[in-house]
Amino acid sequence: MMKKYKVTFKPVEMLTYSYVVDAEKDQEAENKARDELIEAIGYDASKDWEYYYNEVLDIESFQKGGK
């Protein structure tokens, strides 16, 4: 069953990029979010960003505008 993950990348403490992706496992979620990061800022710039963390989202809460 697919779970929805929110995956966050950060190069410094103050700035992060977060993407919401559907995935079955953590690594798949990280890979999908990395692809979105590359699409947004380009491959070369994305190399400066390291994986920070991910979390499984509560779908009902997420759809209501929560975390």
Secondary structure, DSSP 8 states (H G I E B T S, - for coil): --EEEEEEEEEETTEEEEEEEEESSHHHHHHHHHHHHHHHH-HHHHTT-EEEEEEE--HHHHHTT--
